[in-house]
Amino acid sequence: MQTQITIPAVHFAADDEALKKKREELKKKLLEGKKISIAPTGNVTGPETGTAIKIPTGKLAALKQWYEKDPSLLEAEKAAMNHAFPAFVLDKLDDGRLCWYGSLNIGLMGDNVWNVMAVYDNDHGFRSKESMGMGGTVKIYLVEPDINELISNLDWRPHHLLIDSNNQLYLCTTEAQYVKTGNEVTFAESSLAWAVKWLMCFELVLTGDMTTAEFDKPHGI
């Protein structure tokens, strides 16, 4: 039996002039970083009392992206990508993460093209390899064709796939220890190079030259 929940009607005093004035006052204080009184109940609209505490001045903390902390790292990433994958375009997601978008043609299936996106983690470049997990701090996503459609059509889920915090699948390209950095190659370039290997093996499965068992074998490709 399904229980039906009834949400009680709530009256908002939106037209209360005194409350409206208080809201305007609080907004002004917030924008100007001024102190605001909070009663022990958590109320901020009532009269100030001797027991009230004060919200400290300042701004809410904002997540600082890796490229803001270290602009030189971003320039190194750009230079390496422009050299190795010049057709890829740098873009920014709505949450502030940077990403590279472009196409890869492995060549084993003619003109077959894979549209992929290489997305940097927020803390890219500021984590040790031991804490990165699989693939480092750059995640490679298949944009087109859609990986879920491929899985459905093939009735096979490749072993070398991972799931991010938004429940989206991305390529398990390599263990973080194998992602080269520094003067050798940057994260995005290295991760995309591993993605080429992933797609190469995947195309060999599609052409029948590699079995799914060979592809799925841990540390096998």
PEFENQUI-V594168 format. One line per field, one symbol per residue. ss: DSSP state (~ for helix, > for strand, _ for the rest). phi: phi as a letter, one per 20 degrees, with the letter a starting at -180 (. if undefined). burial: b if it has 24 or more other C-alpha atoms within 12 Angstrom, else e. A space follows every 50 residues. Layout:
ss: ???
phi: ???
burial: ???
//
This chain:
ss: ________________~~~~~~~~~~~~~~~~___>>>____________ __>>>__________~~~~_~~~~~~~~~~~~~~____>>>>_____>>> >>>>_________>>>>>>>________~~~__>___>>>>>>>__~~~~ ~~~~______>>>_____>>>___>~~~________~~~~~~~~~~~~~~ ~~~~~~_____~~~~~_____
phi: .eeeddeffcedefefffffffffffgffffemefcecfgenfddeffcf efddfffpdffdfefgfefcgfffffffffffeecfefdebcffenfebd cadcdfnecmegddeccddffgdgnccfffefmfnmdcdddeebffffff gffelbdgfeccdefemdfcfefafgfeefcmffaegffffffffffgff ffffffeneceffffffglec
burial: eeeeeeeeeeeeeeeeeeeeeeeeeeeeeeeeeeebbeeeeeebeeeeee eeeeeeeeeeeeeeebbeeeeebbebbbebbeeebeebebeeeeeebbbb bbbbeeeeeeeeebbbbbbbbbbbbeeeeeebebbbbbbbbbbeeebeee eeeeeeebbbbbeeeeeebbbbbbbbeebbbeeebbbbbbbbbbbbbbbb bbbeeeeeeeebeebeeeeeb
//
